[in-house]
Each structure stands twice: as structure tokens, then as C-alpha cells.
Amino acid sequence: MNDERFKKTVIAMLENDENGSWGFVINKPLGLTPIALLLDESKNTSEERGKLYKVEVPIFWGGPVDTNKVFVLHSQDYKSKTTKKFGIISVSKDHDILIDIAKNKGPKEKIIILGYSGWGGGQLEGEMERDDWVLSNIDFDIIFKKKPKEKWKIALSNSFIKI
């Protein structure tokens, strides 16, 4: 693919229908950041924010769409008011999950992501016809347990053979 942002990228695809497709890049870490920087300041007291500045979490680039929005891709042992299930994984995008993560009450497995990857109707299919992408099953261990640098090689080795 000509777009360097997607070179050796693993995307957990969550939805694909006639209206389009979307998912999250899961192997492009941006670094560590205090949870306090991910939250709306108006929802916490200054004392709470002070505590949340001390809790740093790894952040991943999820894709070029809505890069100012925070999503948490996580195991199904956690549920909040915004949680949606997608097969073996869930996604939440509210204040509560970040606070719970800071308090060690969040999901056991999680990736905190900024932005997502999205395609308009038929766009992804066109890219697949050009062999821009290789398909692989969603694998819980690849998403949550493997190091970011290992994910692409493992997903590629588990890919489908195009017939």
C-alpha cells in the first residue's frame, strides 16, 4: 500500500457492511501518557486529576479518523454504558473505563487507542482486490498479549491464502 501510515499494520476490523468498514490499528504504539490527559477536565476535581497524572498508560494510534477520540479495545470481563461487543472483544469509549483502568478496576486486557481506521462503502473491498490487505482471523492473543513489533509477523503468518 502506498500510504506509509499503514505499512506493516495490523487492524482489528470490527464492522464491514454496505455502508463501510471500520476497525483499530493495534500495533502502532505512540508512547506513554498520563490518564488525566485523556479525560475531560471538567469531570474531575483537581485532587482527582492530580492522582490521574501519576497513572501512565500506553497509547496506540488507531487510525487517521477522529484522532482526538479515545477508545478502549478490551476483553469482555468489563462493561460500561458505552461498551459494545464484537465477537471475542469489546470496545468502550467513556470516561468511566479510563477512571476504572486508573484504579485497577478496568478490563483485564486492554489497549487504549486514539482514532480509528475507516472506509466508505466498497472502498475496503477495492483495496482488497488490489491486494493492499491480507486477511487473518481476529486473535485475542495477538491483540492483547503480543508485543506491538511481533503482531504484524504473527498475523501475517496466520493469514488466509487468496484463492
C-alpha positions in Angstrom: 0.0 0.0 0.0 1.3 3.5 -0.9 0.2 5.0 2.4 3.2 4.8 4.8 0.9 5.1 7.8 -0.4 1.6 7.1 2.9 -0.1 6.3 3.1 -3.4 8.3 -0.1 -2.5 10.1 -2.4 -4.9 11.9 -6.0 -3.7 12.1 -8.7 -5.4 14.2 -11.7 -5.0 11.9 -14.9 -4.7 13.8 -17.6 -3.9 11.2 -17.9 -4.2 7.5 -21.2 -3.7 5.6 -22.5 -1.9 2.5 -22.1 1.4 4.3 -18.4 1.0 5.0 -15.9 -0.6 7.4 -14.0 0.3 10.5 -11.5 -1.0 13.0 -8.4 -0.2 15.0 -4.7 -0.4 14.3 -3.3 -2.5 17.2 0.4 -2.5 16.6 1.4 1.2 16.4 2.2 2.5 19.9 2.5 6.2 20.4 4.1 6.1 23.9 3.0 6.5 27.5 0.7 9.2 28.7 -1.0 10.1 32.0 -4.7 9.0 32.0 -5.5 12.6 33.2 -4.6 13.9 29.7 -7.2 11.6 28.1 -10.1 12.9 30.3 -12.4 15.9 30.2 -11.0 18.1 33.0 -14.5 19.3 34.0 -15.4 15.8 35.1 -12.8 15.5 37.9 -11.7 17.6 40.8 -8.2 18.9 40.9 -7.3 16.4 43.5 -8.6 13.5 41.4 -6.7 14.9 38.3 -3.5 15.0 40.4 -3.8 11.3 41.1 -4.6 10.6 37.5 -1.5 12.3 36.3 0.5 9.7 38.2 -1.0 6.8 36.2 0.6 6.5 32.9 -0.7 4.1 30.2 0.5 3.0 26.8 -1.5 4.7 23.9 -1.8 3.4 20.4 -2.6 5.1 17.1 -5.9 3.5 15.9 -6.0 5.2 12.5 -6.4 8.5 10.9 -10.1 9.1 11.7 -11.1 11.1 14.8 -7.6 11.0 16.3 -8.8 13.2 19.2 -11.2 10.5 20.4 -10.2 7.8 22.9 -11.3 4.3 22.5 -10.5 1.2 24.7 -10.4 -2.1 22.9 -10.7 -4.7 25.7 -11.6 -8.1 27.0 -15.2 -8.9 27.7 -14.8 -9.0 31.5 -15.7 -5.3 31.7 -18.8 -3.4 30.8 -19.7 0.3 30.9 -22.5 2.4 29.5 -20.8 2.6 26.1 -19.4 -0.9 25.8 -20.2 -2.7 22.5 -19.2 -6.4 22.0 -17.6 -7.5 18.7 -17.1 -11.3 18.9 -14.3 -12.0 21.4 -13.5 -8.4 22.1 -15.3 -5.3 23.3 -14.9 -1.5 22.8 -15.8 1.2 25.3 -15.3 5.0 24.8 -16.4 6.7 28.0 -14.8 8.5 31.0 -15.7 5.6 33.4 -13.5 3.0 31.8 -10.4 5.3 31.9 -11.1 6.0 35.6 -11.6 2.3 36.3 -8.3 1.5 34.5 -6.5 4.1 36.7 -8.0 2.4 39.8 -7.1 -1.1 38.5 -10.8 -1.9 38.2 -10.9 -1.9 34.4 -10.8 -4.8 32.0 -8.0 -7.4 32.5 -6.8 -6.9 28.9 -7.0 -3.6 27.1 -5.5 -1.3 24.5 -6.1 2.5 24.8 -6.4 3.9 21.3 -6.6 7.3 19.7 -8.6 7.4 16.5 -9.8 4.6 14.2 -9.4 3.4 10.7 -12.5 3.7 8.5 -13.5 3.1 4.9 -16.6 4.2 2.9 -18.9 1.7 1.3 -16.9 -0.5 -1.2 -13.6 1.3 -0.5 -12.0 -1.6 1.5 -13.2 -4.2 -0.9 -11.5 -2.2 -3.7 -8.3 -2.1 -1.7 -8.5 -5.9 -1.1 -9.0 -6.5 -4.8 -5.7 -4.7 -5.4 -4.1 -6.9 -2.8 -3.4 -4.0 -0.5 -4.5 -6.1 2.5 -4.1 -9.6 3.8 -6.8 -11.2 5.9 -6.4 -13.1 9.2 -8.8 -14.2 11.9 -9.1 -11.9 15.0 -6.8 -13.5 17.5 -7.2 -12.5 21.2 -3.5 -13.2 21.9 -2.2 -11.2 19.0 -4.4 -8.2 20.1 -3.6 -8.2 23.8 -0.7 -10.4 24.6 1.9 -10.0 21.9 4.4 -7.1 21.7 3.5 -4.5 19.1 6.5 -5.3 17.0 5.6 -9.0 16.9 1.9 -8.6 15.9 2.4 -8.0 12.2 4.6 -11.0 11.6 2.3 -13.3 13.6 -0.9 -12.0 11.9 0.8 -12.4 8.5 1.8 -16.0 9.3 -1.9 -16.7 10.2 -3.2 -15.0 7.1 -5.7 -16.6 4.6 -4.4 -17.7 1.2 -6.2 -15.8 -1.5 -7.8 -18.1 -4.0 
